[in-house]
Structures are given as C-alpha cells and as structure tokens.
C-alpha cells in the first residue's frame, strides 16, 4: 500500500514554524516511502478564510521546497459531500439538532450537579445534553447538529499511533466507550454558519483522498477518537496516525497564527533559507 500523507492548513493567517514542521514532516514521510504528499485547504470557516492567506500558503510551501499533487482540494468546494455524510448519520438516528448558545452550555455546565466540576473535552466544555431529547424528524435540519455519543458508541475505538500522544502514547490505542461519552460527549458535526465541522469534514476528506497516514500535532490527539468513531459509523477506512510534538516559544507556549514573529514569511524577509527553517524546528 502506497503511503499518502497530507498537510491541511486553514487560510486564516500566516503559516508559522509549527506549520513548517508539520508540513515538512508529512512531505518527507511520503517521499521516503515513495508515496504521495497532498495539500488540502481547510477553508470551511468562511468568516475568517482569506484568499491572500491561501496564496501565502502556496508561496511559503513552495519556498520550503515542498511539492504536492494538483489540483489542491478546497473544503469550500465539498459542502455537498459533508451534507451527504450528515444525511447518512441522520437516517440512523445518531444526530440531533441543537439550539444551545455557548452561554447556554456554560450556564448548564456550571449549574450544581452533585458537586461535580464541569468537564472539558477536545472541543471545550463537554455538552450537557440539553437538546438530546428533542424530537427528530425525517428531514435533515440545516442548523447545528450534534452526535449522540452514547447511542453511537457500541465498542472501544481503536487506532494505531505511529508517533506519540501528549503523554507518550504509542502503538495500538484503545478508547473505552465510557471515556468517549464522559470525556468527549456529544460533539458538534455541523455548525450553523458552516454546514459542517472540522471533525466531519476531515474524516470525509481523508477517506476521499485516500490518506493512509495522518500527520498532525499532538494537540489533536484527543480528537482522534472522534474521527475514528466517525470512520466506523460512515464505513470509511481508518488511517495510521502520527501525532508529533508541537513547536513552542521560549516560554513553552505553542505557536499560533497570531505569533507573527514566528511566521515563515518573517524569517524569509530576514534572509533565512529553507535549511535554516528545518534547523530551527529540529529536522536537521
């Protein structure tokens, strides 16, 4: 089986050293195995995505010496595929419409419940289930949709970790159903303003593109259980996962797009070479 990796940035700001590390790692992994490296533009957040940042992504990656297959997949062109996946899940009774605002969730989660502290998962506060018992019709709603985690999980979720999770997790990872329900909860699979979500779109797209190895930061390790569960529910293959360390600043804080001082463009303007960038992120 040919190795297929991908780098999937969002065009919402400049690429920084952390992006460079992830992109180079995925690119080199595919090249070393004689495989394929793909670039995907994850632009479902239309309120923040900008054409200038998409062009900057192409420019920075080309400057780094990376080559990818064309045409580039853009998620904004694939909304119908996400809608089809949602319709399949809706037909099984595993989705429900949610009308809660962020404030509603915060207030419900902070209400006294036998002294229990609010629980946090990959998406923040674990949803308290306020809308779970809403009547479900036959027609897929256009609003926010959540996965009924308790109904969806029938067995442990298992995947193979080729890299390492935040606590050094590696090899075959198994997540118990109770952990999925209690620690992750009913995640959003379609947002009102997007018609999809990161969790759903990344699963649908990785399968459509034949990605065999998902290379990404360890900050997304907890979300992997969600993705593997969705793969199971939609009958899609589960790739090998390779979570890597995060590139951090001197204070130990992981880099974000607002850290313009760490932007690849800034280093380029200061005279850095692609080899310098590789050295900075520990790949030389």
C-alpha positions as CSV (number, residue, x, y, z in Angstrom):
1,X,0.0,0.0,0.0
2,X,1.4,3.4,-1.0
3,X,1.9,5.9,1.7
4,X,-0.3,9.0,1.3
5,X,0.2,11.9,3.6
6,X,-1.3,15.4,3.7
7,X,-0.9,18.9,5.1
8,X,-4.2,20.6,5.7
9,X,-3.9,24.3,6.8
10,X,-6.6,26.8,7.2
11,X,-6.1,30.1,5.3
12,X,-6.9,32.3,8.3
13,X,-3.4,33.7,8.9
14,X,0.3,33.3,8.1
15,X,2.0,29.9,8.4
16,X,4.5,29.8,11.3
17,X,7.3,27.5,12.3
18,X,4.8,24.9,13.7
19,X,3.2,24.7,10.3
20,X,6.5,24.3,8.6
21,X,7.4,21.4,10.9
22,X,4.2,19.6,10.3
23,X,4.2,20.1,6.5
24,X,7.9,19.1,6.1
25,X,7.4,16.0,8.3
26,X,4.4,14.8,6.2
27,X,6.2,15.7,3.0
28,X,9.4,13.8,3.9
29,X,7.5,10.8,5.3
30,X,5.7,10.4,1.9
31,X,8.8,10.9,-0.1
32,X,10.9,8.5,2.0
33,X,8.3,5.8,1.3
34,X,7.9,6.6,-2.4
35,X,4.4,7.7,-1.7
36,X,2.3,10.8,-2.3
37,X,2.0,14.1,-0.4
38,X,-1.2,16.1,-0.7
39,X,-2.1,19.7,0.2
40,X,-5.7,20.4,1.3
41,X,-7.1,23.9,2.1
42,X,-9.5,23.7,5.0
43,X,-11.5,26.8,4.4
44,X,-14.9,25.9,5.9
45,X,-14.6,28.9,8.2
46,X,-15.7,31.4,5.5
47,X,-15.9,34.2,8.0
48,X,-12.1,34.0,8.6
49,X,-10.7,32.4,5.5
50,X,-9.0,34.9,3.1
51,X,-7.6,34.4,-0.5
52,X,-4.4,36.2,0.5
53,X,-3.6,33.7,3.2
54,X,-4.3,30.8,0.8
55,X,-1.9,32.3,-1.7
56,X,0.6,32.8,1.1
57,X,0.4,29.1,2.0
58,X,1.3,28.1,-1.6
59,X,4.1,30.6,-1.6
60,X,5.6,29.5,1.7
61,X,5.4,25.8,1.0
62,X,7.0,26.2,-2.4
63,X,9.8,28.3,-0.9
64,X,10.4,25.5,1.6
65,X,11.0,23.1,-1.3
66,X,7.8,21.1,-0.9
67,X,5.9,19.7,-3.9
68,X,2.3,18.4,-3.8
69,X,-0.2,17.0,-6.2
70,X,-2.6,19.2,-8.2
71,X,-5.4,20.1,-8.1
72,X,-5.5,21.2,-4.5
73,X,-8.7,20.1,-2.7
74,X,-10.5,23.0,-1.0
75,X,-13.2,22.2,1.5
76,X,-15.4,25.0,0.5
77,X,-15.9,23.1,-2.8
78,X,-17.0,19.9,-1.0
79,X,-20.0,21.0,1.1
80,X,-22.3,18.6,-0.7
81,X,-20.2,15.7,0.4
82,X,-20.4,16.7,4.0
83,X,-24.1,17.1,3.7
84,X,-24.4,13.6,2.3
85,X,-22.4,12.2,5.3
86,X,-24.7,14.1,7.7
87,X,-27.8,12.7,6.0
88,X,-26.4,9.2,6.4
89,X,-25.9,9.7,10.1
90,X,-29.2,11.5,10.5
91,X,-31.0,8.5,8.9
92,X,-29.5,6.2,11.7
93,X,-30.9,8.4,14.4
94,X,-27.5,9.3,15.8
95,X,-27.7,13.1,15.2
96,X,-29.9,15.7,16.8
97,X,-30.4,19.4,16.3
98,X,-29.0,21.7,18.9
99,X,-30.2,25.3,19.5
100,X,-28.0,26.0,22.5
101,X,-25.7,29.0,22.5
102,X,-22.2,29.0,24.0
103,X,-23.6,30.8,27.0
104,X,-26.4,28.2,27.4
105,X,-23.8,25.5,27.6
106,X,-21.6,27.3,30.0
107,X,-24.6,28.0,32.3
108,X,-25.8,24.4,32.2
109,X,-22.4,23.0,32.8
110,X,-21.7,25.3,35.8
111,X,-25.0,24.5,37.5
112,X,-24.6,22.4,40.7
113,X,-24.8,18.7,39.8
114,X,-24.0,16.8,42.9
115,X,-20.8,18.8,43.3
116,X,-19.4,17.7,40.0
117,X,-16.9,20.1,38.3
118,X,-17.5,21.0,34.7
119,X,-15.8,18.5,32.3
120,X,-13.7,19.6,29.3
121,X,-13.0,17.6,26.1
122,X,-11.4,18.3,22.8
123,X,-14.0,20.9,21.9
124,X,-14.1,22.6,25.3
125,X,-16.9,22.1,27.8
126,X,-18.5,18.6,27.4
127,X,-22.0,19.2,26.2
128,X,-24.6,18.6,29.0
129,X,-27.2,17.1,26.6
130,X,-29.8,19.8,26.8
131,X,-31.2,19.2,23.3
132,X,-30.6,15.4,23.2
133,X,-34.3,14.6,23.7
134,X,-35.6,16.9,21.0
135,X,-38.0,15.3,18.5
136,X,-36.1,14.1,15.4
137,X,-37.9,14.3,12.1
138,X,-37.1,12.6,8.8
139,X,-35.7,15.7,7.1
140,X,-32.1,16.7,7.9
141,X,-32.2,20.2,9.6
142,X,-30.0,23.0,8.4
143,X,-28.9,24.1,11.9
144,X,-26.3,22.9,14.3
145,X,-26.2,19.1,14.6
146,X,-24.6,17.0,17.4
147,X,-23.7,13.4,17.5
148,X,-25.5,11.3,20.2
149,X,-22.3,9.8,21.6
150,X,-23.9,7.3,23.9
151,X,-26.0,6.0,21.0
152,X,-23.1,5.9,18.6
153,X,-20.6,4.0,20.7
154,X,-21.0,0.3,20.8
155,X,-17.4,-0.8,21.4
156,X,-14.0,0.6,22.1
157,X,-12.5,2.9,19.5
158,X,-9.1,1.6,18.4
159,X,-6.4,3.2,16.2
160,X,-2.6,2.8,15.6
161,X,-0.4,5.6,16.8
162,X,2.9,5.7,14.9
163,X,4.1,8.9,16.6
164,X,3.3,9.8,20.2
165,X,0.4,11.4,22.1
166,X,0.9,14.2,24.7
167,X,1.8,11.6,27.3
168,X,3.9,9.5,25.1
169,X,1.1,7.2,23.9
170,X,2.0,5.0,21.0
171,X,1.2,1.7,19.3
172,X,-2.4,0.4,19.4
173,X,-4.6,2.9,21.3
174,X,-8.0,1.8,22.6
175,X,-10.5,4.3,23.9
176,X,-13.3,2.8,26.1
177,X,-17.0,3.7,25.3
178,X,-17.3,5.3,28.8
179,X,-14.4,7.6,28.1
180,X,-15.9,8.7,24.8
181,X,-19.3,9.5,26.5
182,X,-17.9,11.1,29.6
183,X,-14.7,12.8,28.4
184,X,-15.8,13.9,24.8
185,X,-19.6,13.9,24.8
186,X,-22.0,14.9,22.0
187,X,-19.7,16.8,19.7
188,X,-20.9,19.2,17.0
189,X,-20.8,17.7,13.5
190,X,-22.5,20.7,11.7
191,X,-22.3,24.3,12.8
192,X,-25.0,26.8,11.9
193,X,-22.6,29.1,9.9
194,X,-20.6,26.3,8.2
195,X,-23.0,23.4,7.4
196,X,-20.2,21.1,8.6
197,X,-17.4,20.9,11.2
198,X,-13.8,20.2,11.4
199,X,-14.4,16.7,12.8
200,X,-16.8,15.7,10.0
201,X,-15.0,17.3,7.1
202,X,-11.6,16.0,7.9
203,X,-12.9,12.4,8.1
204,X,-14.8,12.6,4.8
205,X,-11.8,14.3,3.0
206,X,-9.1,12.0,4.3
207,X,-11.1,9.0,3.0
208,X,-11.9,10.6,-0.3
209,X,-8.2,11.5,-0.9
210,X,-7.0,8.0,0.2
211,X,-4.9,9.4,3.0
212,X,-3.1,6.4,4.7
213,X,-1.1,8.4,7.3
214,X,-2.4,11.4,9.2
215,X,0.4,13.5,10.4
216,X,-0.5,16.3,12.8
217,X,0.3,18.0,16.2
218,X,-0.2,16.2,19.5
219,X,-2.8,18.9,20.4
220,X,-5.2,17.0,18.1
221,X,-4.6,13.6,19.7
222,X,-7.8,13.7,21.8
223,X,-9.9,14.4,18.7
224,X,-8.6,11.3,17.0
225,X,-11.1,9.1,18.9
226,X,-13.9,11.2,17.4
227,X,-12.5,10.8,13.9
228,X,-12.1,7.0,14.2
229,X,-15.6,6.7,15.5
230,X,-17.0,8.7,12.6
231,X,-15.0,6.5,10.2
232,X,-16.6,3.4,11.7
233,X,-20.1,4.9,11.5
234,X,-19.6,6.0,7.9
235,X,-17.9,2.8,6.8
236,X,-14.6,4.6,6.0
237,X,-11.1,3.3,6.4
238,X,-9.0,4.3,9.4
239,X,-5.5,5.6,8.6
240,X,-2.4,5.3,10.7
241,X,-2.0,8.3,12.9
242,X,1.3,10.1,13.6
243,X,1.0,12.9,16.2
244,X,4.1,14.9,16.6
245,X,5.5,17.3,19.1
246,X,4.5,21.0,19.0
247,X,6.9,23.8,18.2
248,X,6.9,26.2,21.2
249,X,8.3,29.6,22.0
250,X,10.9,30.3,24.7
251,X,8.2,30.3,27.4
252,X,6.9,26.9,26.3
253,X,3.7,28.2,24.7
254,X,2.7,26.5,21.4
255,X,2.8,28.8,18.4
256,X,-0.4,30.3,17.0
257,X,-1.2,32.2,13.8
258,X,-1.2,35.5,15.8
259,X,2.6,34.9,16.5
260,X,3.7,36.9,13.5
261,X,7.2,37.0,14.8
262,X,7.4,33.2,14.2
263,X,5.8,33.4,10.7
264,X,7.7,31.8,7.9
265,X,7.4,35.0,5.9
266,X,9.1,36.9,8.6
267,X,12.1,34.6,8.6
268,X,12.2,34.7,4.8
269,X,12.3,38.5,4.9
270,X,15.2,38.4,7.4
271,X,17.2,36.2,5.0
272,X,16.6,32.7,6.4
273,X,16.9,29.8,4.0
274,X,14.7,26.7,3.9
275,X,17.6,24.8,5.5
276,X,17.5,27.3,8.3
277,X,13.8,26.6,8.9
278,X,14.5,22.9,9.0
279,X,17.2,23.5,11.5
280,X,15.0,25.8,13.7
281,X,12.3,23.1,14.0
282,X,14.8,20.3,14.7
283,X,14.7,18.5,11.3
284,X,18.4,18.9,10.6
